[in-house]
Amino acid sequence: MILKGEALAAHLDGNRPLASLYVLYGDEPLLVIEAGDAIRAAARQRGFTERDVLTVLPGFNWGELFTRGGNLSLFGDKSLLDLRIPSGKPGRDGSEALQRYCGQLSDDSLMLVTLPELNWQDEKSAWFSALEKAGVAIKLNAPHLDELPAWIGGRLARQQQRASREALHFLAERVEGNLLAAHQEIQKLALLYPTGREAAELTLEQVKDAVLDVARYDLDSLREALLAGDTGRMARILDALRQSGEALPLVIWAVTEEVRALATLAQGVAAGRPLDALLKEARVWGPRQGALKQALGRLRDDRPARALKQVARVDRIAKGIEDGDAWLELLRLGMGLGAGSAGRNARNAGGRPGLR
């Protein structure tokens, strides 16, 4: 059974029985930790007072799974087996052991399996499919930038606070890609501006005074901003990557991959070929497929082809073959592909200059 992260609280609420097995995985450690804490608390409330923690490291003996999981308390208490697989790779022995364990679950024991982010091959594996069918699997990924203001608003509501739309978007920009920092900044707002009986609305000025710029950008964030035509965000990301010492060839490679894909797909569409077939042929899957479709829907001209020539020039500048500032040219390239989204880009840029 697949359960969305936001539905976990309702699933655990009340006196309904828990599943015999829970699987937590995803790219956001904060959400995985919080979900694990919630499940353990619910288990304690339902009499699972015994707890064993097993961490799968090199050389792990999978027989422990059955020894610990099959142990009954001398006092007849229910037990929780907390199994953690930091690598997300149980191996052949682990795969067989997990599938066998799923066939002998009981009401007196509960197993909580914690994994990191998994790729699509792992999600289709026999061992993960067995876990998913035998219990409840919860994928916990960080919210996207457009979802982050609402996520922050929900967290503020928990501590009887609320903020204006502008303040929420400002905070989201400052903590993008760093959910743990977002959690800490939200807690700090509770300490700085304690509330009374009614929820207090935080002003943009209060949030600006309290919040640090703790965004953590990477090449995936840059790709997203480029395809979305969000030049304000792209300027911030390029600036952050440059200031942090990110290798310029890697940045150029990431931009080139997306520009080449856009140009190839645009050429195929212009020749009358179905876009879905072109995406499949280019082995484009998941969220990137939707991002490329939206970008092509916005770029109904020869801009992808021109951008491909422009990124080749950026590469020559980086290699010293031509004069210029490669970082600035990358920003100009992004602005060219972002034309048509001026309103949103102006809001996201916040009036700040681009690269320093």
C-alpha positions in Angstrom: 0.0 0.0 0.0 1.3 3.5 -0.9 0.5 6.3 1.4 1.3 10.0 0.8 3.3 11.7 3.5 0.7 14.3 4.2 -1.8 11.5 4.9 0.3 9.8 7.6 -1.0 11.9 10.5 -4.6 10.9 9.7 -3.6 7.3 9.2 -2.0 7.2 12.7 -4.7 9.1 14.4 -7.3 7.4 16.6 -7.5 3.9 17.8 -7.3 2.1 14.5 -4.8 -0.8 14.4 -1.4 -0.1 12.8 0.0 -2.0 9.8 2.5 -4.7 10.6 5.1 -3.0 8.4 6.0 0.5 7.4 8.6 1.7 4.8 9.9 5.2 4.8 12.1 6.5 1.9 12.8 9.7 0.0 15.2 12.5 -0.6 14.4 14.6 2.4 15.9 13.4 5.7 13.8 15.8 7.8 10.5 14.4 6.6 11.8 10.8 6.9 12.9 11.4 10.5 9.6 13.1 11.5 7.6 10.3 9.9 9.6 7.7 11.8 9.1 9.5 15.1 5.4 9.7 14.5 5.2 6.0 13.7 7.2 5.0 16.8 5.1 7.3 19.0 1.9 5.7 17.6 3.3 2.2 18.2 4.2 3.0 21.8 0.6 4.2 22.4 -0.7 0.9 21.1 1.5 -1.2 23.4 4.6 -1.8 21.3 6.9 -1.1 24.2 9.8 -3.3 23.2 12.1 -1.9 20.5 15.1 -3.3 18.6 17.2 -1.2 16.2 19.1 -2.9 13.4 21.4 -1.0 11.0 22.4 -2.8 7.8 26.2 -2.2 7.3 28.7 -4.2 5.3 28.8 -7.7 6.7 25.4 -7.5 8.3 23.9 -10.9 9.3 20.4 -11.0 7.9 19.6 -13.8 10.3 19.3 -11.1 12.9 16.1 -10.0 11.2 14.4 -13.2 12.2 16.1 -13.6 15.6 15.2 -10.1 16.8 11.9 -10.0 14.9 10.8 -13.3 16.3 11.7 -12.6 19.9 8.7 -12.3 22.3 9.0 -10.3 25.4 9.0 -12.2 28.7 6.2 -9.9 29.8 4.1 -10.4 26.6 4.7 -6.9 25.3 4.5 -6.2 21.6 7.8 -5.3 19.8 8.9 -2.9 17.2 11.8 -3.8 14.9 13.5 -0.6 13.6 15.4 -1.7 10.5 17.6 0.9 8.8 19.3 0.4 5.4 21.4 3.6 4.8 22.7 2.4 1.4 19.2 1.4 0.2 20.8 -1.7 -1.2 20.1 -4.9 0.8 21.9 -7.1 -1.6 20.9 -10.6 -2.7 20.8 -12.1 0.9 18.9 -9.1 2.2 16.5 -9.2 -0.7 15.7 -12.8 0.0 15.5 -12.2 3.8 13.1 -9.2 3.4 10.8 -11.2 1.1 10.7 -14.1 3.5 10.1 -11.9 6.5 7.1 -10.3 4.7 5.5 -13.7 4.6 5.5 -14.2 8.3 4.3 -10.9 9.8 2.3 -11.0 13.0 0.1 -8.7 15.0 2.5 -8.8 17.9 5.4 -7.2 16.1 5.8 -4.2 13.9 8.7 -3.5 11.5 9.7 0.0 10.5 12.1 0.1 7.5 14.0 3.3 6.8 15.7 3.8 3.4 17.3 6.7 1.5 16.0 8.0 -1.8 15.5 5.1 -4.2 15.8 5.1 -8.0 13.1 3.6 -10.2 14.9 0.3 -10.5 15.0 -0.2 -6.7 11.3 0.8 -6.5 10.5 -2.0 -9.0 12.7 -4.6 -7.3 11.3 -7.8 -5.8 12.3 -6.9 -2.2 10.8 -3.4 -2.3 7.6 -4.7 -4.0 7.3 -7.3 -1.2 7.6 -4.6 1.5 5.0 -2.4 -0.3 2.5 -5.2 -0.7 2.9 -6.4 2.9 2.6 -3.0 4.6 2.6 0.7 4.0 5.2 2.5 1.9 5.6 6.3 2.3 7.7 8.3 -0.1 8.9 11.5 1.5 10.4 14.0 -0.9 11.0 17.7 -0.4 8.3 20.0 -1.7 9.1 21.8 -5.0 9.7 25.5 -4.9 6.1 26.3 -6.0 4.8 24.1 -3.1 7.2 25.4 -0.5 5.3 28.5 0.6 2.2 26.4 1.4 4.4 23.9 3.3 5.9 26.8 5.3 2.5 28.2 6.0 1.4 24.8 7.3 4.4 24.6 9.6 3.7 28.2 10.9 0.1 27.2 11.6 1.3 24.4 13.9 2.9 27.0 16.1 0.0 29.4 15.9 1.5 31.8 13.4 0.8 32.8 9.9 2.4 35.1 7.3 1.5 37.1 4.3 1.9 35.7 0.8 4.9 37.9 0.2 6.6 36.8 3.4 6.0 33.1 2.6 7.5 33.4 -0.8 10.5 35.4 0.5 11.1 32.7 3.1 10.7 29.9 0.5 13.4 31.5 -1.7 15.8 31.8 1.2 15.5 28.1 2.3 15.0 26.4 -1.1 16.6 23.0 -1.2 17.4 23.0 2.5 14.3 21.8 4.4 16.1 21.3 7.6 17.2 24.9 7.5 13.6 25.9 6.7 12.4 23.9 9.8 15.0 25.7 12.0 14.1 29.2 10.6 10.4 28.5 11.3 11.1 27.5 14.8 13.2 30.6 15.2 10.2 32.7 14.2 8.2 31.1 17.0 10.9 32.2 19.5 11.3 35.7 18.2 7.6 36.4 17.8 5.7 34.4 20.4 1.9 34.3 19.9 -1.1 34.7 22.2 -4.3 32.8 21.9 -4.9 33.8 18.3 -2.6 33.2 15.4 -0.4 36.2 14.7 0.4 37.3 11.2 4.1 37.9 10.5 5.0 40.8 8.3 7.5 40.6 5.5 9.8 43.0 7.4 9.7 40.6 10.5 10.6 37.6 8.3 13.4 39.5 6.5 14.9 40.6 9.8 14.8 37.0 11.2 15.7 34.8 8.3 19.1 34.0 7.0 19.8 33.2 3.4 20.3 29.5 3.7 19.2 28.2 0.3 21.2 25.2 -0.9 21.3 25.1 -4.7 22.6 22.4 -7.0 22.8 21.6 -10.7 19.3 20.0 -10.6 17.9 23.3 -9.3 19.6 25.1 -12.2 18.1 22.7 -14.7 14.6 23.2 -13.2 14.9 27.0 -13.3 16.2 27.0 -16.9 13.3 24.8 -18.2 10.8 26.8 -16.2 12.0 30.1 -17.8 12.5 31.4 -14.3 15.3 33.8 -14.8 15.2 35.4 -11.4 15.7 32.0 -9.8 18.3 31.1 -12.3 20.3 34.2 -11.5 20.3 33.4 -7.8 21.3 29.8 -8.5 24.2 30.8 -10.8 25.4 33.3 -8.3 25.3 30.8 -5.5 27.1 28.1 -7.6 29.8 30.6 -8.6 30.3 31.9 -5.0 30.5 28.3 -3.7 33.2 27.4 -6.2 31.2 25.0 -8.3 33.2 23.7 -11.3 32.2 25.8 -14.3 32.5 22.8 -16.8 29.9 20.9 -14.7 27.5 23.9 -14.8 28.0 24.3 -18.6 27.4 20.5 -19.0 24.1 20.7 -17.0 22.8 23.6 -19.1 24.0 22.1 -22.4 22.1 18.8 -21.6 18.8 20.7 -21.3 19.4 23.1 -24.2 20.3 20.2 -26.5 17.2 18.3 -25.5 15.0 21.3 -26.1 16.6 21.9 -29.6 16.3 18.2 -30.6 12.7 17.9 -29.4 11.7 21.3 -31.1 13.3 20.1 -34.4 11.3 16.8 -34.2 8.0 18.5 -33.4 8.6 21.0 -36.3 9.0 17.9 -38.6 5.6 16.7 -37.5 6.7 13.9 -35.1 4.6 13.3 -31.9 6.3 14.8 -28.8 5.6 11.8 -26.6 7.4 9.5 -29.1 10.3 12.0 -29.2 10.6 12.0 -25.4 10.6 8.3 -25.2 13.2 8.1 -27.9 15.4 10.6 -26.0 14.9 8.4 -22.8 13.4 11.3 -20.9 11.2 10.2 -18.0 9.6 11.5 -14.8 9.4 15.1 -13.8 11.9 16.2 -16.5 9.5 15.1 -19.2 6.8 17.4 -17.9 9.3 20.3 -17.5 10.5 19.9 -21.1 6.9 19.7 -22.4 6.1 23.0 -20.6 9.3 24.6 -21.9 8.5 23.6 -25.5 5.0 24.9 -25.1 6.4 28.3 -24.2 9.2 28.4 -26.8 7.2 28.3 -30.0 10.1 29.8 -32.1 13.7 29.1 -32.9 15.0 30.0 -29.5 16.1 26.4 -28.6 18.3 26.3 -31.8 19.7 29.7 -31.0 20.4 28.7 -27.4 22.3 25.7 -28.6 24.7 28.0 -30.5 24.9 30.2 -27.5 25.9 27.5 -25.1 28.6 26.4 -27.6 30.0 29.9 -27.3 29.9 29.7 -23.5 31.9 26.6 -23.7 34.5 28.3 -25.9 34.7 31.2 -23.5 35.3 28.8 -20.6 38.1 27.2 -22.5 39.7 30.5 -23.3 39.1 30.3 -27.0 36.8 33.4 -26.9 36.8 36.4 -24.6 33.9 37.0 -22.2 32.4 36.0 -18.8 31.0 32.5 -19.1 28.8 32.9 -16.0 27.3 36.1 -17.3 26.7 34.4 -20.7 24.9 31.5 -19.0 22.6 34.0 -17.4 22.0 35.8 -20.7 21.2 32.4 -22.2 18.7 31.7 -19.5 17.1 35.1 -20.0 16.7 34.4 -23.7 14.9 31.1 -22.9 12.8 32.8 -20.2 11.4 35.5 -22.3 7.6 35.4 -22.1 7.7 34.7 -18.3 8.6 38.3 -17.5 6.0 38.9 -14.9 6.9 35.9 -12.8 10.6 36.4 -13.3 10.4 40.0 -12.1 8.6 38.9 -8.9 11.1 36.1 -8.3 14.1 38.3 -8.9 12.8 40.6 -6.2 14.5 43.6 -7.8 18.0 42.2 -7.0 20.8 42.3 -9.5 22.0 39.1 -11.2 25.5 37.8 -10.9 28.0 39.6 -8.9 
